[in-house]
Amino acid sequence: MFINQVVNLFQELNKKEIKASKLGWTQYTTGFDLGIEQAYQDIATFLEDEENFKIICEHKEKELNTVDKRKIEIAYKIFEPFHKNKKINELNLQIRQKTNELSMILNTFRFKIDGKEVTSVEIDQMLTNEDRNLRKKLIFREIK
């Protein structure tokens, strides 16, 4: 028996997760929020959707080969927590939003070294540089 409906659900979920991942990376590296909260909301809404969960539950009851049965088990374990308690989902979303706010603060703050603005990513690159003198200069220099 085929599980094409479940495969289609996961292809759609995968696209949403890739989008959120790219937006998260952009926010981390540049400090710009180009819609990360909306992307996470889209994922949560997709996972909370009763029709999507119903498809998985229907397939869970069917006779399937071992591989497909395992795929359905994994799908069920991903979707099921979003159907236990609405309050938990709301709290998780609030936590995600606070995390996003903190990331924005951290990723938009700019240090000044020798009067030049330097991002946290650039500082990380300097601190992991193999040039010991560069690291020493950075560490002992006054950071404003």
C-alpha positions in Angstrom: 0.0 0.0 0.0 1.3 3.4 -0.9 1.8 6.3 1.5 1.9 9.0 -1.1 -0.3 11.4 0.9 2.2 11.3 3.8 5.1 11.7 1.5 3.5 14.8 0.0 2.9 16.2 3.5 6.5 15.8 4.4 7.7 17.4 1.1 5.6 20.4 2.0 6.8 20.4 5.6 10.4 20.1 4.3 9.9 23.2 2.1 8.6 25.2 5.1 11.5 24.1 7.3 14.1 25.0 4.6 12.6 28.4 4.3 12.7 28.9 8.1 16.3 27.6 8.2 17.4 30.1 5.5 15.6 33.0 7.3 17.2 31.9 10.6 20.7 31.9 9.0 20.1 35.3 7.5 19.0 36.7 10.8 22.1 35.2 12.5 24.6 36.4 10.0 23.1 39.8 9.2 20.8 40.7 12.0 17.9 41.2 9.6 14.6 39.5 10.3 13.0 38.8 6.9 10.1 36.9 8.3 11.4 34.2 10.6 8.5 34.4 13.0 6.0 33.9 10.2 8.0 31.0 8.9 7.9 29.3 12.3 4.2 30.1 12.6 3.6 28.5 9.1 5.3 25.3 10.3 3.3 25.2 13.6 0.1 25.8 11.7 0.9 23.0 9.3 1.7 20.6 12.1 -1.4 21.6 14.0 -3.7 21.1 11.0 -6.3 18.4 11.8 -6.6 17.2 8.2 -2.8 16.6 8.0 -2.9 14.7 11.3 -5.9 12.7 10.2 -4.1 11.5 7.1 -1.3 10.2 9.2 -3.6 8.6 11.7 -5.5 6.8 8.9 -2.2 5.5 7.5 -1.1 4.4 10.9 -4.1 2.0 11.0 -3.3 0.4 7.7 -1.3 -2.7 6.9 2.1 -1.5 5.6 5.5 -2.9 4.8 8.2 -2.4 7.4 9.7 0.7 5.8 6.4 2.5 5.3 5.3 1.6 8.8 8.4 3.2 10.2 7.9 6.3 8.1 4.3 6.6 9.5 5.6 6.1 13.0 8.1 9.0 12.5 5.4 11.2 11.0 3.0 10.4 13.9 5.7 11.3 16.4 6.3 14.7 14.7 2.7 15.7 14.4 1.2 14.2 17.6 2.7 16.7 20.1 0.9 19.5 18.2 -2.4 17.8 18.9 -2.1 17.2 22.6 -2.6 20.6 24.2 -3.2 23.9 22.5 -1.8 25.8 25.5 1.6 24.0 25.1 1.6 25.0 21.4 1.0 28.6 22.3 3.7 28.6 24.9 6.2 27.0 22.5 5.4 29.8 20.0 5.9 32.4 22.7 9.3 30.9 23.5 10.2 30.9 19.9 9.3 34.6 19.6 11.3 35.5 22.7 14.3 33.5 21.3 13.9 35.5 18.0 13.8 38.8 19.9 17.0 37.9 21.8 18.7 36.8 18.6 17.8 40.2 17.0 19.4 42.0 19.9 22.5 39.9 19.9 22.9 39.9 16.1 22.3 43.6 15.5 24.7 44.8 18.3 28.0 46.0 16.8 31.3 46.2 18.6 33.7 49.0 17.8 37.4 48.0 17.4 39.7 50.9 16.4 36.6 53.0 15.6 35.3 50.4 13.1 32.0 48.5 13.6 32.6 44.8 13.8 29.8 42.1 13.8 29.8 39.2 16.2 30.4 36.9 13.2 33.5 38.8 12.3 34.7 38.7 15.9 34.1 34.9 16.0 36.2 34.6 12.8 39.0 36.7 14.3 39.0 34.6 17.5 39.2 31.3 15.6 41.9 32.6 13.3 45.2 30.7 13.4 47.2 33.9 13.6 48.0 34.1 17.3 49.0 37.8 17.1 45.7 38.8 15.5 43.8 37.0 18.3 46.0 38.6 21.0 45.5 42.0 19.4 41.8 41.5 19.5 41.6 40.2 23.0 43.8 42.9 24.6 42.4 45.8 22.5 39.8 48.0 24.1 36.4 47.1 22.8 33.7 49.8 23.0 
